[in-house]
Amino acid sequence: MARITRARWWLAAGVILTTVVTVGTASSLSVTSSNLTSYRTCVIQGYPSTATAESDSMVQQDNTGTNYGTATTMEVQSRSSNKNHRGFVKFDLTKCSPAIASTASVKLATLRVLVSALASSCRTDDVYRVTATWTESAITWTNQPATSGTATGSANVGSTPCANSTTNGYVNWDVTADVSTFVAGTATNFGWMVRDRTENSSGTNLNTYVTKDAGVLGSAPQLVINYS
């Protein structure tokens, strides 16, 4: 099947929008009209740093009352002696224009965060759906919100051999199931927590990710939603 892409792009308030049409070959189209498929892609990202489309922060177990809402990095660390670090990120789906209808079918939703420094070994960083409200200017280890009991997605991140072993590259988590519930209204969108799968490990197991406060377009966290 040949792909013909007709796309409209624009960036405003941290949102990139495009409409994509995939068209089958002439011979396949003579068989059935279902070969004509149209879907849209909305990319929500935290750029510029003042954009309200995205929020991010981290919490540190060894600094329980400190807020890191303006930090330029988000640390995911597993370390003994109560020194675990976690990241939090959320996106405002209403920034997509046109709005994603509650009846829309979410084909794929990907959380993308750029890693700037890698752990010395390969770690598994999991994302969990957050189930209570939080703000990037107030969240701390002490008041961090609850999350779902099961990880939505996972990524192996760290020094080689590891699936994500290159600094300044985006790490991707499949969050299609969560975004589908956000769109349908069966779950409230409070974003995600990113944490090491095996916290309290010996040594310093730290992956460092870039936040919107770094102020760099090509480094900002993103949520990419393909839907129809």
N, C-alpha and C positions, 0 to 999 in steps of 0.2 A: 504493500500500500504506500502510495506516495503521500508525503505530507506537504501541504501548502499552508503556510502560516501567515495570516493577516493579523497584525498586532497593532494595538494602540497603546502607547506608553506615556505616562506622565508621573511626576513626583511632586507630592504636596504633603506637608505635615507628616513626613516619615512614611508615606505609602506610595508604592509603585504599583500601577495597575496595567494589566494587559489582557486583551481578549484574543484567544487563539482558536482558529478553526482548522480541524484536521479533515482532509478530503481524500477519499479513496481514489484508486485509478479509474479510468473511464470504463474498463471492462467490469470492474467490481461494482461500479455504480449502476451498471445495467442490470445487475442481479437484484439489488435491494437498496432502497433509499436510506436504510439504517446505517450505511457506511459514512454518511455525513454526520460528523460529530462536532459539536461546538462546546467549548468549555472556557472558563475564565480563570485567570490567575491573579491573586492579590498578594503582593509582598508588603508586609508591614514591618518597618524597621525603625530602630531608635536613632534616627539622624534627621535633622541636627539634634544635638544633645538637649535642646529645649523642647523638642517635639513631645507631645503628650500621647503619641501612638504606642509607646513602649515604656515600660518601667523595669528597672533592674537594680539589684543590690546583693549583698552577701551578709551572712551572719557567721560569727566566730565564737566557738565554745570557750576559748580562752580570753575572750573580751565580751562577756555576756551582755553588757549594757550598751555597747557601742554600735552606732548606726553607720553604715557604709554606703548610703544612698548616692553620694557624689564621687565615689571612688571610680577610678578609670579601669579597674580590673575587678573580676569576680573570681574568687578562689574556691576550688573544690579540693579539700584536703582531708586525708585520713591520717590521724596521728594519735598515739597513745597519750595518756595523762590529760584527757579532756581538752584536746586541741584540734578537734574536727572543725572544718569550715564547709559551708554550704552556700549555693547560689540560688537566687530567686529571680524569675523573669516573667513578665506578662505583657500581653498585647491587647490593644483595644480594637476588637473586630468591627466596631461601628465605623472605623476610619475607612473601610473599604467602600468604594463608591463606583457603581451602585451598590447598595447594601446587599449582603448575602441573605437571601430569603430563608426563612425557617424551614422551608420545604426543599431547599437546595440539597444536592447530593455532594458531599465532600469526597473527592476522589483521592486526594493525598494532601496531608498537611505535615510540613517539616519545620521543626525548630532548628535554627542554625545559629551557632555562636562560635566566634573565632577564638582559637586557642593561641596564646602568645608565648607560653612557656610550658614545658612538659615535665611530668613526673619522671623520676629516674628509672621507673619500671612501668610496665603496661598495667593500667588501672581500668576498672569498669565504672564509668560514671552513669548513673541512672537518673531518669527524670520521673518525678511523681506529680500528679495533678494536685494542686493546692485546693483545699476545700473551705477556706475561710479568708476573709478580707485581710489585706495588708497594703501598706504604702511604702515606697522606696525611701521616703524621708523619715520613717519612724521604725521600720522593722529592725529587730535585734535578735540575738540568740534567745533571750528570755521570752520575748513575745511572739516568736515566729509562729505562723499559722499551722494548723494541722494539714495533713496530706492524705491522699488515698493510700490504702494499705498495700497496693500492688504497683510496681513501677510500670509506667506507660511505655517507656522505651529505654534503650541502653546503648552505650557506645564505648568501645575500647580505646582509651586515650593514654599516651605516654611514649616513652622511648621505645625504639625498635627492639624486638618485633612486636608491632602493634598496628591495628587497622588505621588509627589516626596518630601518626608519628612525625608529622611535619608541623613546625611552628608557623604561625600566620596563615593557617588554613582553617576553613570552617569545619566544625564537627556537626553532624546531622543526627537528629533524633526524629523518628516517626511518631507523630502525635495525632495521627488521623482520627483515632477513636475518640480522643478527648475533644478535638475541635468539632467533630460531628455532633457530640452532645451539647457543646456550647451553641452551635448554630440552631439545633433543634429545640433548645431551651430546656432540655432535661437535666442539665447541670449548669451551674453558674461558673463563669469564666474568672477564675482567680489566678490563672497562669500555672507555672510549674516551679518546683524545687529541683535543683541539680545537686546530687550528693554522690560521694564514693560508695560503692556497693558494700565494701568491707571497711567500715569506720573503726577507729581505735587500733589501727595497724601500727606495728613498730616502725620507726624511722619517719622521715618526712615524705609523704606521698602526695604531692601537690601538682595539680593542673591549674593553670592560670588562664582565665578567659577575659576577653575585652568587653567593656560595657559601652553604652552610648556616650558616657561622659568623656571618653577618649576623643570624641568629636571628629571621628574619621568615617567618612561615608562607606568605604570599603571594609570597615571593621565592625560595624554596628550589628547587634543581634537582629535576627530576622525571623519572621514567621511567614512561610510560603504556603499559600492555600490554593489548591487546584479544585475547582468545583463546577458543577453544571446545574 
